[in-house]
Amino acid sequence: MKSFQIAVVEDDRAFAAELEEFLGAAGYAVAVYESSQKFLAALRQSECDLLIVDWSIPDLSGIEVLEYVRKFHPDMPAIMLTARSENIDVVRGLEAGADDYVSKPVDADILALRIKSLLRRCKGEVKNVAENVILGPYLLRPSTSTVYLRDEVMVLPKREFEMAMLFFTNPNRLLSRQYLAATLWGKVVDYQSRTIDTHVARLRKNLKLDPACGISLNALYGFGYTLQADVHAMNAAHEPIALSA
């Protein structure tokens, strides 16, 4: 398996050392930068596979770093680390170009999962495993690109089914438009483009996603979408469904 290169921009030396040790033990090659300028200088020489950047860096903020990265390295996946937890801060980080957002104090297991997910989607670390996904009254079967809604069977176009899988495997999580574009189309879609919105609207209609069934597909306009599932739908995700092969 390829050893992915992760850049960590963090001025707290003790915390940066902990991240370097943890990520190194997980099999990643890690480069730590205590200033944004040092990271950007290194980035001019060679790219990395994933960026982890703290919001509060003295010379250039994490927001400014992300804005630079999105302009000159649009395909680089990035995770923002910060003690800020207000929705407005989450939105600002996503708007700047973060693909994901992890709050401090950082849970190492959660960070590891977020990293693996981003690398899998953006860098092809592993192939998607064709496993059925159950959420509320829905069952998604990747082997046939088929969605079952109670007694109704819907066969979706490949791209539309892939989008459904992204949402149904990440319930109650905001997926940015950039993340959706990079994952599904392998490129950055301009903020003015309606491509993502059109596909989401079609998916919402075709799958009859509605709060009445406990699952709805909602927009945070300009930033991304969330498949919101209530507690009953989440519990149903762990219940077996009898279905013939």
Secondary structure, 3 states (H helix, E strand, C coil): CCCCEEEEECCCHHHHHHHHHHHHHCCCEEEEECCHHHHHHHHCCCCCCEEEEECCCCCCCHHHHHHHHHHHCCCCCEEEEECCCCHHHHHHHHHHCCCEEEECCCCHHHHHHHHHHHHHHHHCCCCCCCCCEEECCEEEECCCCEEEECCEEEECCHHHHHHHHHHHCCCCCCEEHHHHHHHHCCCCCCCCCCHHHHHHHHHHHHCCCEHHHCEEEEEECCCEEEEEECHHHHHHCCCCCCCCC
